[in-house]
Amino acid sequence: MKQFFGMSQSGNLQDAVQGLNNPQLIMLLSNADQFEKHVAELEKLYPKVPSIGCIGMSYDTKIVEKGVGIIAFTEGVSTAANVLEEVSTMPVKYIERLQQDIRTVNASSKDTVCIDFCSGNDACVLTTIYSVLGPENISLVGGTGDAGLVSANGKVYRDAVAYAIIKNNNGRVKAYKENIYHQMGNYSFIASKTDKANYLLGELNGRSAKQVYQDILHVTEQEIQTQTFKNPFGKINGHDTCIISIKEVTGNALACFRQVNDSDVLIMLELGDYKEIVKETIRAIHKDFPHPSAVFSVNCLFRYLMFSENNYMQEYLREMGALGNHVGFVGYGEHYNNRFVNQSMTCVAFE
Protein backbone atom coordinates (compact mmCIF):
# COMPACT_ATOMS: atom_id res chain seq x y z
CA MET A 1 0.00 0.00 0.00
CA LYS A 2 0.99 3.63 -0.39
CA GLN A 3 0.20 6.55 1.91
CA PHE A 4 -0.04 10.14 0.66
CA PHE A 5 0.26 13.33 2.69
CA GLY A 6 -0.38 16.79 1.29
CA MET A 7 -0.81 20.07 3.12
CA SER A 8 -1.37 23.78 2.82
CA GLN A 9 -0.56 26.04 5.76
CA SER A 10 -2.89 28.67 4.26
CA GLY A 11 -5.81 26.26 3.82
CA ASN A 12 -5.64 25.96 0.02
CA LEU A 13 -7.12 22.52 -0.68
CA GLN A 14 -5.95 22.49 -4.32
CA ASP A 15 -2.36 22.80 -3.11
CA ALA A 16 -2.86 20.07 -0.49
CA VAL A 17 -4.10 17.49 -3.02
CA GLN A 18 -1.47 18.23 -5.65
CA GLY A 19 -0.07 14.90 -6.83
CA LEU A 20 -2.87 12.80 -5.35
CA ASN A 21 -4.01 10.31 -7.98
CA ASN A 22 -6.39 7.35 -7.75
CA PRO A 23 -7.00 7.52 -3.99
CA GLN A 24 -8.80 4.59 -2.36
CA LEU A 25 -9.49 6.53 0.87
CA ILE A 26 -9.05 10.19 1.83
CA MET A 27 -8.83 11.68 5.34
CA LEU A 28 -9.36 15.44 5.63
CA LEU A 29 -7.91 17.44 8.55
CA SER A 30 -9.08 21.03 8.30
CA ASN A 31 -9.64 24.20 10.32
CA ALA A 32 -12.91 25.44 11.83
CA ASP A 33 -13.38 28.30 9.37
CA GLN A 34 -12.91 26.25 6.20
CA PHE A 35 -13.99 22.74 7.20
CA GLU A 36 -17.41 22.65 5.54
CA LYS A 37 -16.06 24.34 2.40
CA HIS A 38 -13.19 21.84 2.24
CA VAL A 39 -15.56 18.87 2.63
CA ALA A 40 -17.64 20.02 -0.34
CA GLU A 41 -14.60 20.90 -2.43
CA LEU A 42 -12.93 17.53 -1.76
CA GLU A 43 -16.07 15.67 -2.84
CA LYS A 44 -16.10 17.57 -6.14
CA LEU A 45 -12.45 16.79 -6.76
CA TYR A 46 -12.75 13.08 -5.86
CA PRO A 47 -16.41 12.09 -6.23
CA LYS A 48 -17.41 8.74 -4.75
CA VAL A 49 -13.98 8.16 -3.17
CA PRO A 50 -14.55 7.03 0.46
CA SER A 51 -13.58 9.84 2.82
CA ILE A 52 -13.73 10.91 6.45
CA GLY A 53 -12.74 14.22 8.01
CA CYS A 54 -12.65 16.39 11.11
CA ILE A 55 -11.27 19.67 12.42
CA GLY A 56 -7.76 19.30 13.74
CA MET A 57 -4.04 19.70 13.17
CA SER A 58 -2.18 17.24 10.96
CA TYR A 59 1.47 16.35 10.39
CA ASP A 60 4.11 14.37 8.62
CA THR A 61 7.59 15.74 9.36
CA LYS A 62 6.01 19.18 9.88
CA ILE A 63 2.80 20.20 11.61
CA VAL A 64 -0.16 21.99 10.00
CA GLU A 65 -1.79 24.05 12.74
CA LYS A 66 -4.47 26.09 10.96
CA GLY A 67 -4.45 25.12 7.31
CA VAL A 68 -5.47 21.83 5.75
CA GLY A 69 -3.90 18.38 5.61
CA ILE A 70 -4.83 15.47 3.36
CA ILE A 71 -3.96 11.87 4.20
CA ALA A 72 -4.81 9.26 1.58
CA PHE A 73 -4.17 5.63 0.73
CA THR A 74 -3.60 5.11 -2.98
CA GLU A 75 -2.68 1.49 -3.61
CA GLY A 76 -3.13 -1.97 -2.19
CA VAL A 77 -6.10 -1.34 0.08
CA SER A 78 -9.80 -2.13 0.18
CA THR A 79 -11.78 0.52 2.06
CA ALA A 80 -15.21 1.65 3.18
CA ALA A 81 -16.17 4.90 4.93
CA ASN A 82 -19.35 5.71 6.81
CA VAL A 83 -20.85 7.38 9.88
CA LEU A 84 -22.74 6.45 13.02
CA GLU A 85 -25.12 9.26 13.97
CA GLU A 86 -26.79 10.35 17.24
CA VAL A 87 -23.69 9.39 19.23
CA SER A 88 -24.85 11.33 22.30
CA THR A 89 -28.01 9.22 22.54
CA MET A 90 -28.15 6.08 20.38
CA PRO A 91 -25.22 5.29 18.04
CA VAL A 92 -26.17 1.60 18.10
CA LYS A 93 -29.18 2.55 15.96
CA TYR A 94 -26.79 2.76 12.98
CA ILE A 95 -24.64 -0.28 13.73
CA GLU A 96 -25.75 -2.17 10.62
CA ARG A 97 -23.72 0.27 8.53
CA LEU A 98 -20.52 -0.87 10.25
CA GLN A 99 -21.50 -4.51 10.01
CA GLN A 100 -22.08 -4.16 6.28
CA ASP A 101 -18.79 -2.30 5.73
CA ILE A 102 -16.88 -5.06 7.53
CA ARG A 103 -18.40 -7.53 5.08
CA THR A 104 -17.80 -5.27 2.07
CA VAL A 105 -14.03 -5.15 2.54
CA ASN A 106 -13.86 -8.79 3.67
CA ALA A 107 -12.12 -7.65 6.86
CA SER A 108 -9.91 -9.89 8.99
CA SER A 109 -7.95 -9.40 12.20
CA LYS A 110 -4.50 -9.69 10.63
CA ASP A 111 -4.88 -7.11 7.86
CA THR A 112 -7.73 -4.71 8.73
CA VAL A 113 -8.01 -1.64 10.94
CA CYS A 114 -10.76 0.87 11.73
CA ILE A 115 -9.79 4.57 11.89
CA ASP A 116 -12.37 6.90 13.41
CA PHE A 117 -12.94 10.64 13.89
CA CYS A 118 -15.45 11.40 16.64
CA SER A 119 -17.42 14.50 17.66
CA GLY A 120 -17.84 13.45 21.32
CA ASN A 121 -19.33 10.92 23.78
CA ASP A 122 -16.29 8.82 22.97
CA ALA A 123 -16.66 6.08 25.59
CA CYS A 124 -20.17 5.21 24.41
CA VAL A 125 -19.10 5.38 20.76
CA LEU A 126 -16.19 3.00 21.30
CA THR A 127 -18.33 0.51 23.21
CA THR A 128 -20.77 0.55 20.29
CA ILE A 129 -18.16 0.21 17.54
CA TYR A 130 -16.22 -2.44 19.40
CA SER A 131 -19.33 -4.58 19.80
CA VAL A 132 -18.76 -5.26 16.07
CA LEU A 133 -14.95 -5.07 15.85
CA GLY A 134 -14.22 -6.98 19.08
CA PRO A 135 -15.63 -10.37 18.06
CA GLU A 136 -13.69 -10.07 14.77
CA ASN A 137 -10.51 -9.02 16.66
CA ILE A 138 -10.16 -5.96 14.42
CA SER A 139 -8.15 -3.06 15.87
CA LEU A 140 -9.31 0.55 16.10
CA VAL A 141 -7.26 3.76 16.19
CA GLY A 142 -8.76 7.24 16.19
CA GLY A 143 -9.57 10.39 18.09
CA THR A 144 -11.81 13.35 18.73
CA GLY A 145 -11.91 16.36 16.42
CA ASP A 146 -12.79 19.96 17.29
CA ALA A 147 -16.09 21.88 17.19
CA GLY A 148 -18.34 18.81 17.31
CA LEU A 149 -18.17 18.23 13.55
CA VAL A 150 -17.04 15.31 11.40
CA SER A 151 -17.51 14.42 7.74
CA ALA A 152 -18.04 11.23 5.77
CA ASN A 153 -18.24 10.83 2.01
CA GLY A 154 -18.73 14.53 1.30
CA LYS A 155 -21.30 15.29 3.99
CA VAL A 156 -20.85 17.14 7.30
CA TYR A 157 -22.36 15.68 10.49
CA ARG A 158 -22.86 16.86 14.05
CA ASP A 159 -23.14 14.42 16.95
CA ALA A 160 -21.56 11.61 14.96
CA VAL A 161 -18.51 9.41 14.48
CA ALA A 162 -17.01 9.01 11.02
CA TYR A 163 -15.05 5.83 10.43
CA ALA A 164 -13.03 4.12 7.74
CA ILE A 165 -12.47 0.37 7.45
CA ILE A 166 -9.08 -0.21 5.80
CA LYS A 167 -7.86 -3.62 4.64
CA ASN A 168 -4.20 -3.93 3.68
CA ASN A 169 -4.23 -6.25 0.67
CA ASN A 170 -0.47 -6.69 0.78
CA GLY A 171 0.29 -7.50 4.41
CA ARG A 172 -0.49 -7.16 8.09
CA VAL A 173 -1.61 -4.24 10.24
CA LYS A 174 -1.01 -3.68 13.96
CA ALA A 175 -2.18 -1.01 16.41
CA TYR A 176 -0.01 0.46 19.19
CA LYS A 177 -0.54 2.76 22.19
CA GLU A 178 2.17 4.84 23.84
CA ASN A 179 2.00 6.00 27.48
CA ILE A 180 4.72 8.41 28.65
CA TYR A 181 3.51 8.44 32.29
CA HIS A 182 4.01 6.17 35.31
CA GLN A 183 2.66 6.08 38.86
CA MET A 184 3.89 8.77 41.25
CA GLY A 185 4.49 7.48 44.76
CA ASN A 186 1.80 5.37 46.39
CA TYR A 187 -1.05 7.85 46.06
CA SER A 188 -4.42 6.15 45.68
CA PHE A 189 -7.82 7.85 45.71
CA ILE A 190 -11.48 6.92 45.75
CA ALA A 191 -13.45 9.32 43.53
CA SER A 192 -16.76 10.75 44.74
CA LYS A 193 -19.19 13.60 44.03
CA THR A 194 -18.60 13.07 40.31
CA ASP A 195 -20.79 14.46 37.55
CA LYS A 196 -20.61 12.04 34.63
CA ALA A 197 -22.38 14.36 32.19
CA ASN A 198 -19.86 17.16 32.74
CA TYR A 199 -16.81 14.98 33.47
CA LEU A 200 -16.48 16.55 36.94
CA LEU A 201 -14.35 15.04 39.70
CA GLY A 202 -15.63 16.50 42.97
CA GLU A 203 -13.78 14.74 45.78
CA LEU A 204 -10.85 12.38 46.33
CA ASN A 205 -10.92 10.36 49.55
CA GLY A 206 -13.65 12.69 50.82
CA ARG A 207 -11.71 15.93 50.25
CA SER A 208 -11.95 18.57 47.53
CA ALA A 209 -10.28 17.18 44.39
CA LYS A 210 -8.77 20.59 43.67
CA GLN A 211 -7.27 20.85 47.15
CA VAL A 212 -5.88 17.31 47.11
CA TYR A 213 -4.15 17.98 43.78
CA GLN A 214 -2.72 21.30 45.02
CA ASP A 215 -1.50 19.86 48.32
CA ILE A 216 0.38 16.97 46.68
CA LEU A 217 2.01 18.99 43.92
CA HIS A 218 2.35 22.36 45.67
CA VAL A 219 0.82 24.33 42.83
CA THR A 220 -1.55 27.29 42.72
CA GLU A 221 -5.06 27.00 41.31
CA GLN A 222 -3.90 28.86 38.19
CA GLU A 223 -1.10 26.33 37.61
CA ILE A 224 -3.33 23.23 37.66
CA GLN A 225 -4.24 23.38 33.95
CA THR A 226 -0.60 23.19 32.85
CA GLN A 227 0.56 20.93 35.69
CA THR A 228 -1.64 18.19 34.21
CA PHE A 229 0.90 17.95 31.36
CA LYS A 230 3.29 16.49 33.96
CA ASN A 231 0.84 15.03 36.47
CA PRO A 232 -2.48 13.72 35.17
CA PHE A 233 -4.54 11.19 37.09
CA GLY A 234 -4.60 7.54 36.11
CA LYS A 235 -7.18 4.78 36.36
CA ILE A 236 -5.94 1.19 36.44
CA ASN A 237 -7.62 -0.89 33.76
CA GLY A 238 -6.31 -4.46 34.00
CA HIS A 239 -2.64 -4.32 33.06
CA ASP A 240 -3.07 -0.89 31.51
CA THR A 241 -3.34 2.64 32.91
CA CYS A 242 -5.96 4.99 31.51
CA ILE A 243 -4.77 8.59 31.67
CA ILE A 244 -7.25 11.22 32.87
CA SER A 245 -6.29 14.80 31.98
CA ILE A 246 -7.54 17.84 33.86
CA LYS A 247 -9.39 20.35 31.71
CA GLU A 248 -10.03 23.14 34.22
CA VAL A 249 -10.90 24.02 37.81
CA THR A 250 -14.63 24.31 38.55
CA GLY A 251 -15.16 25.60 42.08
CA ASN A 252 -13.57 22.98 44.35
CA ALA A 253 -13.90 20.31 41.67
CA LEU A 254 -11.78 19.40 38.66
CA ALA A 255 -13.31 19.11 35.19
CA CYS A 256 -11.57 16.33 33.25
CA PHE A 257 -11.34 15.30 29.60
CA ARG A 258 -12.54 11.81 30.46
CA GLN A 259 -15.45 10.58 32.53
CA VAL A 260 -14.80 9.63 36.14
CA ASN A 261 -17.40 7.73 38.16
CA ASP A 262 -18.11 7.53 41.88
CA SER A 263 -15.97 4.82 43.55
CA ASP A 264 -13.40 4.77 40.71
CA VAL A 265 -9.91 4.16 42.10
CA LEU A 266 -7.45 6.75 40.78
CA ILE A 267 -3.69 7.15 41.10
CA MET A 268 -1.38 10.10 40.53
CA LEU A 269 0.87 9.91 37.48
CA GLU A 270 4.12 11.66 36.62
CA LEU A 271 5.91 12.23 33.34
CA GLY A 272 8.55 9.68 32.47
CA ASP A 273 11.57 9.85 30.15
CA TYR A 274 9.37 10.56 27.12
CA LYS A 275 12.25 10.74 24.64
CA GLU A 276 13.36 7.22 25.56
CA ILE A 277 9.76 5.94 25.59
CA VAL A 278 9.29 7.26 22.03
CA LYS A 279 12.46 5.41 20.98
CA GLU A 280 11.08 2.22 22.57
CA THR A 281 7.85 2.59 20.57
CA ILE A 282 9.82 3.04 17.34
CA ARG A 283 11.92 -0.04 18.15
CA ALA A 284 8.75 -2.07 18.82
CA ILE A 285 7.23 -1.06 15.48
CA HIS A 286 10.51 -1.78 13.65
CA LYS A 287 10.66 -5.22 15.26
CA ASP A 288 7.17 -6.08 13.98
CA PHE A 289 7.56 -4.29 10.64
CA PRO A 290 11.21 -3.85 9.51
CA HIS A 291 9.98 -1.87 6.49
CA PRO A 292 6.47 -0.51 7.19
CA SER A 293 4.70 0.89 4.16
CA ALA A 294 2.84 3.43 6.33
CA VAL A 295 2.28 4.54 9.92
CA PHE A 296 -0.79 6.61 10.90
CA SER A 297 -0.87 8.10 14.41
CA VAL A 298 -3.08 10.20 16.67
CA ASN A 299 -1.31 12.42 19.19
CA CYS A 300 -3.12 14.13 22.06
CA LEU A 301 -3.30 17.92 22.03
CA PHE A 302 -1.68 17.94 25.47
CA ARG A 303 1.26 15.89 24.18
CA TYR A 304 1.62 18.36 21.33
CA LEU A 305 1.57 21.30 23.76
CA MET A 306 4.01 19.65 26.17
CA PHE A 307 6.38 18.55 23.39
CA SER A 308 6.26 22.06 21.89
CA GLU A 309 6.88 23.66 25.29
CA ASN A 310 10.00 21.49 25.63
CA ASN A 311 11.16 22.18 22.04
CA TYR A 312 10.76 18.48 21.22
CA MET A 313 7.88 18.40 18.73
CA GLN A 314 9.98 18.80 15.60
CA GLU A 315 12.52 16.24 16.83
CA TYR A 316 9.63 13.87 17.63
CA LEU A 317 8.23 14.12 14.10
CA ARG A 318 11.71 13.54 12.63
CA GLU A 319 12.23 10.44 14.77
CA MET A 320 8.82 8.99 13.91
CA GLY A 321 9.46 9.89 10.27
CA ALA A 322 12.45 7.55 10.29
CA LEU A 323 9.95 4.67 10.39
CA GLY A 324 9.19 5.48 6.77
CA ASN A 325 5.92 7.13 5.85
CA HIS A 326 4.53 8.54 9.14
CA VAL A 327 1.54 10.91 9.21
CA GLY A 328 -1.27 11.71 11.61
CA PHE A 329 -3.37 14.25 13.43
CA VAL A 330 -3.66 15.94 16.83
CA GLY A 331 -6.81 14.93 18.70
CA TYR A 332 -8.69 15.96 21.83
CA GLY A 333 -8.79 12.35 23.02
CA GLU A 334 -7.35 9.18 21.59
CA HIS A 335 -9.01 5.89 20.74
CA TYR A 336 -7.35 2.50 21.07
CA ASN A 337 -9.59 -0.48 20.42
CA ASN A 338 -12.43 -0.07 22.94
CA ARG A 339 -10.59 2.47 25.12
CA PHE A 340 -10.88 6.25 25.24
CA VAL A 341 -7.57 7.62 26.52
CA ASN A 342 -5.99 11.02 27.22
CA GLN A 343 -2.46 12.38 26.84
CA SER A 344 -1.45 9.35 24.79
CA MET A 345 -0.41 8.41 21.26
CA THR A 346 -2.14 5.65 19.34
CA CYS A 347 -1.06 4.47 15.91
CA VAL A 348 -1.43 1.76 13.33
CA ALA A 349 1.42 0.37 11.24
CA PHE A 350 0.91 -1.23 7.84
CA GLU A 351 3.23 -3.90 6.47
Order of alpha helices (4+ residues) and beta strands (2+ residues): beta-alpha-beta-alpha-beta-beta-beta-beta-beta-alpha-beta-alpha-beta-beta-beta-beta-beta-beta-beta-beta-beta-alpha-alpha-beta-beta-beta-beta-beta-alpha-beta-alpha-alpha-beta-beta-beta-beta
